[in-house]
Amino acid sequence: DGGITQSPKYLFRKEGQNVTLSCEQNLNHDAMYWYRQDPGQGLRLIYYSQIVNDFQKGDIAEGYSVSREKKESFPLTVTSAQKNPTAFYLCASSPLTSGELAKNIQYFGAGTRLSVL
Amino acid sequence: GESVGLHLPTLSVQEGDNSIINCAYSNSASDYFIWYKQESGKGPQFIIDIRSNMDKRQGQRVTVLLNKTVKHLSLQIAATQPGDSAVYFCAENAGGTSYGKLTFGQGTILTVHP
């Protein structure tokens, strides 16, 4: 069964704690992305990676960190520096990042809802 | 800049009606556009896409229209069904060095009444 798997579905963070959200894809996609979604708002890009061992900051990277050690995995760490982490976090992947435009279609996981205790 | 506390545009229709969801984009360099559907508590799902060298593309029950002159995109859903109730987002790709990156619109809530 191919797709993008995010875990956990729900996550709670204590004050001063770092938490890591998992994102795994078995679609053999080159690019992976992390978005934050707040209630009643669109998606905002946190980080993205176009190739293993390389990633770039998106529009709201402060307080977050990522790694891309394997093609299929792109975990997101919400650090204690992120003072307002409560949100719905979405991971996506796309086949290629250049060439045919259709390769830019991003496919999304089911999301992780993060709350602060 | 960031907008906080925005209320999403909403569209309410009766089952069987046609729905039209609009999206204005800002980057005249954008060369590729996608519509996504997001149901409550789930990730967005791809619906249909269109390149900037086209002005219309049809799928199953859906049509996307692109007007580059006024930087406007619309999604038409024919014979809307209760299962179409969701938030709909448009997304644009600016191409060039921004390939692969999508900028998402605010979203529109579609509610279909039986």
Interface residues (C-beta under 8 A of the other chain):
Chain A: I4 Q6 A31 Y35 G40 Q41 G42 L43 R44 L45 Y48 Q50 L90 A92 S94 L96 T97 S98 L101 A102 N104 I105 Q106 Y107 F108 G109 A110 G111 R113
Chain B: S3 G5 L6 H7 L8 D31 Y32 I34 Y36 G41 K42 G43 P44 Q45 F46 D49 R51 F89 A91 N93 G95 Y99 G100 K101 L102 F104 G105 Q106 G107
